Amino acid sequence: MDSKILIKKYPNRRLYNTKESKYITIKDVSELIKKGYRVDVQDVESGEDMTALVLTQIIMEKAKKNQSLLPVSLLHLSIQYGENLLHDFFEKYLEKTIENYLVYRKTMDDQFNAYLDIGADFASFAEKTFKDMESVNIFSDTFKQGSNKKKK
């Protein structure tokens, strides 16, 4: 699967998917990205890279529907400190942090599903663990005796 798709942006704001040879909407671009494709959006007349503008538009559309991706405080910082300072941060650190989080999350999901597949019964495992702990808990008798004295 070719993971990069060239989208041509026409002056009338229409977007053209060169891979499928058809016009698409902003929502279609969003769906392509969700499926794992990378898109490059290029202005037909100037050849200028419009990818950031179109992706920002997708985020703005989601924000209108109350599905904002970025907290307001981060948006304020972005405007306050300008594009250069935060661009470096986003490019170098934030992207890598999110990638690492997604890898970690997938690993944990896979591990949990593997436990479920082998039939691990966590409830009985926890019950057995607590029973085993009672025999080695030197404080359990002390607490039981203390609570019995208070009842008398």
C-alpha positions as CSV (number, residue, x, y, z in Angstrom):
1,M,0.0,0.0,0.0
2,D,1.4,3.4,-1.0
3,S,1.0,5.4,2.2
4,K,1.4,8.9,0.6
5,I,-1.4,10.5,-1.4
6,L,-1.0,13.7,-3.4
7,I,-4.1,16.0,-3.1
8,K,-4.3,18.9,-5.5
9,K,-6.1,22.0,-4.2
10,Y,-7.9,24.1,-6.8
11,P,-8.7,27.9,-6.5
12,N,-12.4,27.1,-6.0
13,R,-11.4,25.2,-2.8
14,R,-12.0,21.9,-4.3
15,L,-9.6,19.0,-3.5
16,Y,-8.6,16.3,-6.0
17,N,-7.3,12.9,-4.9
18,T,-4.7,12.0,-7.6
19,K,-4.5,8.4,-6.4
20,E,-8.3,7.7,-7.0
21,S,-8.7,10.4,-9.7
22,K,-11.7,12.1,-8.0
23,Y,-12.7,15.2,-6.1
24,I,-12.9,14.8,-2.3
25,T,-14.0,16.8,0.7
26,I,-12.1,17.8,3.8
27,K,-14.0,15.0,5.6
28,D,-12.6,12.5,3.0
29,V,-9.1,13.8,3.7
30,S,-9.6,13.3,7.4
31,E,-10.8,9.7,6.7
32,L,-7.7,9.0,4.6
33,I,-5.5,10.1,7.5
34,K,-7.4,8.0,10.0
35,K,-6.8,5.0,7.7
36,G,-3.0,5.6,8.0
37,Y,-2.3,7.6,4.8
38,R,-0.1,10.6,4.7
39,V,-1.4,13.4,2.5
40,D,0.5,16.1,0.7
41,V,-1.7,18.9,-0.4
42,Q,-0.4,21.1,-3.3
43,D,-1.9,24.3,-4.7
44,V,-2.5,23.7,-8.4
45,E,-1.6,27.2,-9.6
46,S,1.4,28.0,-7.5
47,G,2.7,24.5,-6.5
48,E,2.8,25.7,-2.9
49,D,2.5,23.1,-0.1
50,M,-0.9,23.6,1.4
51,T,-0.8,20.5,3.7
52,A,-0.5,22.3,7.0
53,L,-3.4,24.7,6.0
54,V,-5.7,21.8,5.1
55,L,-4.8,19.8,8.2
56,T,-5.4,22.8,10.4
57,Q,-8.8,23.2,8.7
58,I,-9.7,19.7,9.6
59,I,-8.8,20.4,13.2
60,M,-10.9,23.6,13.1
61,E,-13.9,21.7,11.7
62,K,-13.6,19.3,14.7
63,A,-13.3,22.2,17.1
64,K,-16.6,23.6,15.7
65,K,-18.3,20.3,16.6
66,N,-16.9,20.6,20.2
67,Q,-14.3,17.9,19.6
68,S,-11.3,20.2,20.1
69,L,-8.0,18.5,20.0
70,L,-5.9,21.1,21.7
71,P,-6.7,22.8,25.0
72,V,-7.3,26.5,25.0
73,S,-4.2,27.2,27.1
74,L,-2.0,25.5,24.5
75,L,-3.6,27.6,21.8
76,H,-2.9,30.8,23.8
77,L,0.8,29.8,24.2
78,S,1.0,29.0,20.5
79,I,-0.2,32.5,19.6
80,Q,1.8,34.2,22.4
81,Y,5.2,32.7,21.6
82,G,4.8,32.5,17.8
83,E,5.4,29.8,15.3
84,N,9.2,29.4,15.4
85,L,9.6,28.5,19.1
86,L,6.7,26.1,19.2
87,H,7.3,24.7,15.8
88,D,10.6,23.3,16.9
89,F,9.0,21.8,20.0
90,F,6.1,20.2,18.2
91,E,8.4,18.8,15.5
92,K,11.1,17.4,17.7
93,Y,9.3,16.4,20.9
94,L,5.6,16.3,20.8
95,E,5.3,14.1,17.7
96,K,7.8,11.6,19.2
97,T,6.0,11.6,22.5
98,I,2.7,10.8,20.9
99,E,4.3,8.1,18.7
100,N,5.9,6.5,21.8
101,Y,2.6,6.7,23.7
102,L,0.7,4.9,20.8
103,V,3.3,2.1,20.7
104,Y,3.1,1.7,24.5
105,R,-0.7,1.7,24.4
106,K,-0.8,-0.9,21.6
107,T,1.7,-3.1,23.5
108,M,-0.4,-3.0,26.7
109,D,-3.6,-3.7,24.8
110,D,-1.9,-6.7,23.0
111,Q,-0.6,-8.0,26.4
112,F,-4.0,-7.7,28.1
113,N,-5.7,-9.4,25.2
114,A,-3.2,-12.2,25.3
115,Y,-4.1,-12.7,29.0
116,L,-7.7,-12.9,28.1
117,D,-7.0,-15.3,25.2
118,I,-5.3,-17.8,27.5
119,G,-8.3,-17.7,29.8
120,A,-6.7,-15.9,32.7
121,D,-9.4,-15.4,35.3
122,F,-8.3,-12.3,37.1
123,A,-11.0,-12.5,39.8
124,S,-10.0,-15.9,40.9
125,F,-6.3,-15.0,40.7
126,A,-6.9,-12.0,42.9
127,E,-8.9,-14.1,45.4
128,K,-6.2,-16.7,45.6
129,T,-3.6,-14.0,46.1
130,F,-5.4,-12.4,49.0
131,K,-5.9,-15.9,50.6
132,D,-2.2,-16.6,50.2
133,M,-1.3,-13.2,51.7
134,E,-3.4,-13.8,54.9
135,S,-1.1,-16.6,55.9
136,V,2.0,-14.4,55.8
137,N,0.4,-11.2,57.2
138,I,1.8,-10.9,60.7
139,F,-0.5,-7.9,61.4
140,S,-3.8,-9.6,60.6
141,D,-4.1,-11.3,64.0
142,T,-3.2,-8.0,65.8
143,F,-5.8,-6.1,64.0
144,K,-8.5,-8.8,64.5
145,Q,-7.7,-8.8,68.3
146,G,-7.8,-5.0,68.5
147,S,-11.2,-4.9,66.8
148,N,-12.6,-7.7,69.0
149,K,-11.6,-5.7,72.2
150,K,-13.4,-2.6,71.0
151,K,-16.6,-4.6,70.4
152,K,-16.6,-5.9,74.0
